[in-house]
Amino acid sequence: MQSVMVYGSETWAVRVKEERRMERNENAMLRWMCGVSLKKKIPTAELRSRLGIEGVAEVMRRGRLRWFGHVERKEADDWVNACRNLRVAGSRGRGRPRMTWRVRLDGDMKVM
């Protein structure tokens, strides 16, 4: 279940909103798998510990950091590094800048 949800997430620039949506979806799946409804008031953390499953956010964070390690070890002239250091010409639109993979990765490193 979880592997399908996070497939390819190493390269996503996931926003907090999307991360929370995935967590809600996973929590609903956990409750369905255990046959536990919200009326029983069993915390999701307890269900996770029963099943031995870590959260989808942690799995995505670990995957991003693992992918970053692979990218860092690439040769300097490799196409992956060329894409990573690419700067787009033109002016930025109004409002807050979009979340980038690098900004998300920096946040993951601070958490770890």
N, C-alpha and C positions, 0 to 999 in steps of 0.2 A: 504494500500500500504506500508506504512512505517513499520507497525508491522510485515509484512512478511519479509521485508529486514533485520530487526534487530533481528529476532527471534534467541534466543540463544547467542546473541552477548555479554552477560555478561561475558562469559568465553573465548572469543576470545582475542588473543593478536594481535590486528589489527595494521598493519603498516600504516604510513601516506599515502603511495601510495594506499592502499586498501580503506582507509577512503575517499580519494579524488575521487576514482572511484565510490564509493557509492553516494557521494554528486553529482557528474556529472549525474549519473543515476537518482537520485531523482529530480534534476533540470529539466532534460528532461521530466520526468513524470509530474512535475508541469506545465510546459509549455504546454504539450499535454492536460492536464485536463482543463486548462484555455483557450485553443484555441489560444495561443499567440505564434507567431514565433519569432525567433531572429531578424528578419527584423524590428519588431516594437520597438526594443531597450528598452523594459521594463525590469528593473532589477529584478533578481530573488528574492531579498529581499522584493520588493514591492508585488510580487505575494504571497510570504509567509505570509506577513502581511494581505493581502486580505483574504487568506484562513485560517489564524490563525494556521499555521503549523510551528513547530520549526525544525531546521536542523537535519539530521540523525546523525551527529557527536555528537550533544548535547544529543540526545536520547540514543545513545550508551554509552556516558560518564555517564549519570545519571543511566543507567542500571548497568554498572560496579560498580559504587559506592554503589548502593543499594545491589547488590550481595555481595560485600565486607562486608557490614554491617551484612548480614546474616551469612557469613562465620566467621566473628570475634566473633559472639555470640555463635558459636558452642562449644561443650565441647572439652577439650584438647585432649581426647582420641578418638575423632570422626574420621572416615576414611577421611573426607574432609580435616581436618587439617593435617592428615598424608600425604595426597597427596600434599598438599600445601608446606609442609616442606621437601619434598622428594629431595634428591640430587642424581644425576645420576653419576655412577662411569665411569671413563674413561677420555680420554683426549679430549679437545675441538679442533675442526677443525680450519683451518686457516681462517683469515678474521674477519670481525666484528661479534660479537655474535648475535644470533637471538633475536628478540624482545620477551620478556616474558610478561606474564600477570601482574606480579608484577611491572615490570618497567613501563608498560603502566598505571597501577593504580597509581603509584607514580606521574606520569605526570598529571593525571586527578586531583589528590589532589592539586597539585601546581596551576592548572588552577582555581579550585574552591576556 
